[in-house]
Amino acid sequence: MEQAVHVLLTGCMVVLAACIFLCLIRAIIGPRISDRIVAINMIGTMTMIIIAIMSVLLSEGYLIDVAMIYAMISFLAVVVLTKVYMGVYVERKKKEEAAKEEEKNGVD
């Protein structure tokens, strides 16, 4: 029974590693910034799950603490990326509005 659990958990880690690779591809080719931010968040979440599975496989309790710290850092990284993205978005909108206003004044 122990060997079956070991094989199952190892298989889960392999599947999660493949999913991380797919999320990495989405983060690179994602057409929008929001797709990239979500993909990065998913990579962080799956990494945390892999660390938790390794904790069970290796019977090491400290890895759960590592996973929790990683979760907090990942959350903060996503919040910072979102804040930066929103700043860039607002700045881009202001430039577009200024260009439209300039075009409108130039036509009259």
DADA-V973781 format. One record per pair of residues at least 12 apart in sequence whose C-alpha atoms are under 7 Angstrom apart, sorted by sequence separation. I is the first residue (numbers start at 1). J is the second residue. If there is no record, write none. Layout:
BEGIN
((I/J) (I/J))
END
This chain:
BEGIN
((27/39) (51/63) (52/64) (26/39) (27/40) (24/39) (52/67) (23/39) (51/67) (48/67) (23/43) (48/70) (20/43) (48/71) (20/46) (16/46) (44/74) (41/74) (13/50) (41/78) (37/78) (9/53) (6/57))
END
